[in-house]
Amino acid sequence: MSGALENVKVLDLSRVLAGPYCTMILGDMGAEVIKVEAPGGSDETRKWGPPFKNGVSAYYLCANRNKKSITVDLKSAEGIEIIKKLVSESDVIINNFKAGTMERFGLDYETLAAINPGIVYCSITGFGETGPNKDMPGYDFIIQAMSGLMSITGDADSGPQKVGVAITDILTGLYACIGIQGALLERNQSGKGQKLDLSLYDSATSALVNIGSNYLMSGKIPQRLGNHHANIVPYQTFKTADGEMVIAVGNDNQFKKLCQLMGKPEFMEVERFQTNPSRVEHRDELVPLLQEVFLTKSTAYWQEQCKQNKIPCGPIYDLAEVTNDPQLRARNMFIACEHPIAGNVKMIGSPLKFSRTPVEVRHHPPDAGEHTDEILANLGFTKSN
């Protein structure tokens, strides 16, 4: 079976996470992805660790499967010639250099579109290619701080907190993947490619969703609520007799059922607890009452009771528990492949489940320049760069 993007060829000049994550998804869906680095390997994640396995970084492995690797000196005339030759037969080119860098290389959109009018050209930067901050470098941690994400993450006592992964890189990679596919679909109608200008800052700001909407409507600066929800109560973590769990009551009927299974039907009889807007307004009164009851029984007890009554709930897993979860294993969310240097490596699988064109690992995350000779030979060059 072929992948959904089997006939798409992607030239990947990106590094670290946002761009490589995008191109890995495209590669997972069957696209041919050629990863371009400077001689010796210039993707910084190759050296980010520990952990390493036989010198191969776990960080690098997480975003670079289903690609081939070529090393090219973009500061040389021959290197630029190689890129232009690759562009002539590619559908997509993606880079995450600072704004203006591709122009200095002579690889700007206008130049490459003259070579291949159908090229979809995706640029990922920290702040975009327009605006007063366009020349600033983009780092996930800084973007989380500036976008407001840190201001709403954590609790009142913790101070601002970042998300536990580089979430703005992941979001930007996903938006890039969506945008590229949209441009390819539009090309089917117009026959023309186009340029995508994506920024980490824009992507992070878009992720404010309901919290951003709350502020725009009310003018009230949101506070850090920890594991509490800004618009729904009770929707948070609760301590139990032997641990902690998540309760996610999404409507008034579910709250009524929760009160009944807790043996506290009188909570629902209190007028200020009967509707969600009122519960949000009086959360400081309601939550301690619920917490007192949850402390009387074990996590397993409450989980079973909530499931029987169709009240959304869940345990709080660590990574060992996550990787051993039967549900995730049934969904093939943990996979392995053979790497020529690292040996057998484990990776997180793809969440994309196609009925006819399933995702598969066709290529291990490549060593720097592993396919240079092969690719240059196919282009008609006689020696490695």
N, C-alpha and C positions, 0 to 999 in steps of 0.2 A: 504494500500500500504506500502511496505517496503522501507527503505532507500537504497541508492546506496551502502553503506558500512555496510549493516545490519549484515553481518557475521564476521565483524572485531571487535576484542576486543583490547582496548587500555589501557595500564597502565600508568597513567600520574603522574610523580613525579616532575613536574615543578610547578613554581609559578610566580607571577607577571603578565607578559603580553605575551612575545614571545611564550613560550610553551603553556600556557593556551589558547591563541588565536588559535594556531594550533589545539589543541585537541578539542576546541569548533567547529571548522569547520568540523573536522572528525566526531564529535558527531552530528552536524547538518545533515550530510550525512548518518546518521543511525548507525555509529559505537557505540558500547558499551564502554563508557569511565569511568574508575574508577580513581577518583582524590585522590591522596595519600598526606596526610599532617601529621605533627607531632601532638600528642595529644594537643587539645585546638585550633588547626588550625594554620598553619605556613605560609599561603599565606599572604604576607604583605599587599596586596591590600584590605583585609578585614577591615583594619584600616585606609585606605587612604581616606580622606575626610575632610570636608563635600563636597558634600551632602551625608547624610545617610537617610534611611527610616526605622524607628523602629530599628535603630542600624545597618542596612545592608548598606554597601557601594555601591554607584552607580558604582564606579570603578570596584569593584569585580564583580558586575552583568554583566558588559559589555563583559566578556570573559569566562564565566563559566557555561552557560546553557548546557543542554543535557549531564550532567555528574552525576555520583553518587560519594559520598565522604566517604572515610575511613580514620581513623587516626591510624598511626602506628609509633612506636618508632624505628627508624632505628639504634639507638645505642644499641638496645637489640638483643639478639640471637633470641628471639621469633619474633621480628619485621622483621628481615632478613629472617626468615623461612617463614613468611607470604608473603613477596615480592616474594621469590623464588617459592612458591606455585602458586601465581597469574601469574608469568611469564610462568609457565609450561602450562597454558591454555590461554595465551594471544598471540596476533599477533604482537603487537607493545609495546615498552616501551620507554618513552621519559623523559628526565630529563634536568634541567638547573643548576645543581650544578657546582661549580668551578671545573676546570680540576683536576682530581686525587681523587675527593671526592667519586665517585662511587667505585673506586678501593679500597679505605680505608674501605668502607662498605662491601667489598666482593661482590659487584654487578657489576663488570666490564663486558664488552661484552663477553670475553672468558668464564667466569664462567657461565653467563646466557645462552650463546649459547650451552654450554654443557648440560644444562637442557632442552633447547628448541632450536634445530638447526634452526628452521624457524623464530626465533624472529627477528624483525626489531628493531634495537636499535638506537635511535636518541638522540644525545647529543648536547645541545645548550649551548654555552659559549660566553663570550664577544669577545675573540680573537682566538678561536679555540684551539685544543688540541696539536698543534705543534707550533714551532716558539718561538722567545725570549719573547713574551708577553703572553704566554699561561697561566701564573699564575695570570695575572691581572684580577680583577673583571670587568664586563661589565655593563655599565649604558648607556641607550639610549643617554642622553645629551652629555656624553663624547664621545661616538661613533660618534654622529653627528659632533662633533668638529673635531675629528681626521680623519674622512673619507673624509673631504673636503666639505661635504654637507653644513655646516654653512658658509664656505668661499664663496659660490655662492648663498646664501640665504640672502635677504635683498637688500638694495641699497647702493650706494656709500657713503651716509651720515649716514646710520643706524648702520654701523658696522655689523659683522657677526651675523646672526639670526638663531635660530633653527626653524624647522618645528613645527607647532602648536600642533601636536600629536607626540607620541613616534614612529615615522615612522620607525626607524631601528628595533624596536621590531616587528612591524607589518610585515615588509618585511621578517624578519627572520622566523616569524611564517608561512607566506605564503610559503617560500622556504622549510621549514620543512614539511609542508603539501604536497607539490609537491614531495619532495624527498621520503617521506614515501610511498606515493601511487606508485611512480616509483619502489621502492624496493619491494612492495607487488606484483606488476605486474610481475617483474622479478622472484620473488619466484614461481610464477605459472609455470615457465619454468624449473628452477633449483631445486626447492624444498628447497632452502637454504635462510636463512635470511642474513642480513649484518648490518654493523654499519654505521651510518651517523654522520659526524662531521661537525656541522654547527656553524658559528660564526656571531655575530652581525656586527663585523668589515668587514668581507667579504661581507655580505649582503648589508651593506650600500655602500660599494665601488662599488658593481655591479650596484647600483642605479644611479651612475653618468652618465650612458648611453651616450647620445650625447655630453654632456659637457666633460666627461672623454675622449671620442674619439677625440673631438676637440683638447684637450691638447696633447694627444698622437701623433696626426698627425702634429700639428703645433709647439709644444713646448712652446706655449704662455699661461701663467697662466690666467685662466678666471677671469673676474671681476664680482662683484655683479651688476646685472642689474635690480633688483627690479622686477616689473611686466612685464618687456620687455623680449623678447625671444632672445637667443643668435644667432640663425640661420635664423630667419624669421622676416620680417618687412612688414606691421604693425601687431603685434601680442602681444597685451598688454592691459592695462586699459587706458581709456580716460575719462576725466571729461566732463560732459554735463552741460546743463543749470541748472539742478536740482539734479545732483548726479554723479554717475560714472558707467561705464559699461566696459565689455570686448569685444574687437574686435579681431578675430583670422583669419586673411587673409592668406590662405595657398598656394595661387598660383597667378600668374600674371593676369589671367582672373578675379579672384575675386577682385584683386586690381583695375582693370579697372572698374568693376561694382561699386565698392565703390566710386571711383572718380566721376562717373556719377551721382549716387544718392546724393552725397554731393554737386552737382552743380559745381564741379571743374574738368571737363574733361581735363583741361590744365595740371593738375598734371601728368597725364599719358603720356602726350606729351613730358615731360622733359626726356631726354635720361637717365639720371642717376637714374630715378625712374621707369624705364620700366621693369626691371628684379629684382627678389628677391635678388640675390647677390649684385647688385648695390644699392638696397634700404638699405640693411644691412650696406653697406659701408658708405652710406650717411644718416643714420638714424637721426643724429643730425640736419640735415636740414629739412628732411621730416616730422618728428613727430610733431614739433611745428606748421607746416602748417595745419596738420590734426587736431591737438588739437584746434586750433583757430576756425575751422568750427564746431567741435562737441559742443563747448560751446554755439552755437547759438540756439540749440534745446534741448528738454527734452530727458531724457533717453528713455521714452516710444516711442517717435517719432523715434529715431534712431533704437531702437530694431525692430519696425514694418517695417521700411524701409529696414533694413538689412535682415530680414526674408523674405520679399517679393522678394528680389533680391538674395536669397540663399547665403548670406554672413554670415559665422559663427559668432555668437555674443551671449552674455548672461548677465543677471543681476548679481550683487554681493549680494548674500543672507546672512543674519545672520541666526542663528540656529532656531529662531522662524519661519522665512520664509521657511527654509528648511523643517521643520517638518510639515508645512501646505501645502507643494507643492503637487498639485493634481497628478502629474506624479509619485512621490515617493509613495504616498498613493495607487495609482492604482497598484503599483508594490509590495505592502505589505512590504515596507521597514521600517515600524514602527509597532511593535507588542507588545503584552502584555501577561503576564502570572501571575498566582497566586503563590505567595511565602508564605510559612507557617509562616514566621516572618514579612516580609515587606509588605505582602498583595499583592494587584495588582501592578505590576511593569511594566514599559514601557521599551522596549529595541529596539535597531536597529536590523532590520531583516537581513536575509541572501541575498546576491546578486545572489546566485546560484538558477537558475530556471530550474528544471528538468521536462521533460514532463511526465515521468512515475513514478519517485521515488522522489516526492517533499520533500523539507526540511520541517520539522515540529518541534515544540518545544515539546519534550516528557517529559523532566525533567526541573524543575526550577533550577537555580544556587543553588547548595546544601549548607546547613549549614555544618560546619566542623564536620566530623564524622557521618553525618546523616544516612549513610547506613552501618556503621561498623558492627553492629550485623548481619544484613542480609548477608553481603558478607562473614564474617567469618564463619557463619553457613553453607553457601554453600561450603566453603572450608573444612569443617569438624572440625573447631575449636568450642569449647563449650562456650567461653566467649569473651567479647570485650577486645581489647588491651587497 
